[in-house]
Every structure is written in structure tokens, then in C-alpha cells.
Amino acid sequence: MPDITTHADYIAAAPEAFRPLLTRLHGQLAAALPEAEAVIQYDMPGFREGGSVVAGYAAFSKQCGLYVAPAAIAAHADEIAAAGLRATRTGVTFSDRKPIPETLVRKLAEASRAASGA
């Protein structure tokens, strides 16, 4: 991706099919983390509170990812599985065919904030 300095730059440079997903996810995270600062860190958009990145997201060639604290993933593993999504220790992958539910985004963001102590 070209030089990315804002979330809007990141979304504009993402694969076209994922731009609506990323725009929606950005809004959901901003609403769930209203005190957070929007940042670009490690070439990825994220939301920082109290010095810690609480949530971040990324687009790849075939999927997108939401990245949060490992404790948030563990706390909501059953809901992630029930939504038919795949999780790693720190992230949940999703696509335009299988988007991440808004309620799950909020729960993961809030749990990540709590885990980070922000």
C-alpha cells in the first residue's frame, strides 16, 4: 500500500471489495471506543487508549481481520465460532461473504479495552 497516514487513506488503498466492510468496521470501533485515538501503527489502522492499541484492523487479498487483545478473543470464542468466523490468538478474520456481526465487534472492542487496562 502507498504511504498511509489516516484510516481513510488505508481504506482507500484496500481492495475495492473490502472498502465498505472496512468503513463500517471503522465506524463500529469508533462508536465502541469513543475515547480512543485513531492511529496508524505497524502500517495498520487502530484505536489507542491509554498508550495501548486496543483494536486494529487490516485488509488482505482475500479477507479482513479485526485484531484485539488475546483475552477478548478467549472471552468471546464461542460467539466467534457461532458466527462461523475463524479466530487466531489475537484476531478474527472475515470477508464480504461472511462479515463480522456488529454486536461482536462491540463486545470484542470493549473486552480488549478492559484487558489492556485503558
N, C-alpha and C positions, 0 to 999 in steps of 0.2 A: 504494500500500500504506500501511497505517497506520504509526504510529511503530514502527520496527523497531530493537530493541536487541540481539537474540540471533539465532543461527542458527535456533533453534526458532520464534521469532516470524516470521522470514522464511518458513520452510517452511509454517507455519500460514496465512500470508496468501497463499501462492501458489495458483494454480489447482488445484483438488482433484485433477485427473488427474495432476498432476506431483508431488504431495507424496511418494508412495512413491519416485519416482526421485530427488528431492532428498534425502530421508532416507538412501537408500542411498549416494548420491554423497558426502554429508557424512561418513558413516562410512568410506567408502573413502579420502577425503582425509585424515581424521583418522588412519587407520591408516598411510597412506603418509608422512605428515608428523607423526610423533609428538611432535616437539619444538616444533611450531608452535602459536601462539596463535590461537584462533578470534576473529575480529574482524568488525565490520560497518564497511565503508569504502565511500564513494560509494553508500550505500544498497544494498550488495551484501554477502553473506556471503563471507568469505575466510579464509585461513590465512596468518599473518605469521610470518616467521622473520628475525631479524637486522635488523629495521626495514623489511623489504620484504614486500609481499604476494606470496606465492609462487603461490597458486592461489585462484581465486574462482569462484563460480557464480551463476547467475541463472535465473529463470523468466520467460517471456514468455507471450503469449496462446496461441501455437501450438507453442512449442519451449522447450528449456532450453539453457543454454550453460555450458561449462567454460572458464575463462579462465586462461591461463598465459603464461609468457614466450615471446616470438616464437621464440627458439632451440629451445624444446621442441616447438613446432608444426612447425618446419622439420625437426627431427631425426626426427620420427615421422610425417611427411606420408604416406608410403606406407602405414603401418598405419591411419592415419585414413581414407584413401581405400579401403583394403581392407575396412574395417568399414562402408563405404557412408555415411560421415558427411561433413559439409561443414565445412571449416575456413576461418577468416579468419586474419589475421596473428597474432592473439592468442587465438583461441578456437575451440572445436569445438561445433557445435550438434547436439542430439539430441532425441529425443522418446520417448514411451512405446512407440511402434511400432518405433523403431529406437534402443534405448538404447546408451550408450557402454560398451564392454566393460571389466570391472574391471581387467584387465591393462593396458589402455591408459590408464586413469585413473592407475594407479600409475606407469607409465612417464612420462607427461606431468608428473605432480607432482614426481617425482624429478628429471627433466630441468630443470624450471622452477626447482627449488631450487638445482641446480648452476649454472644460468645466472645466478641472482640473487646467487650467492656466499654464500648463507646456510649 
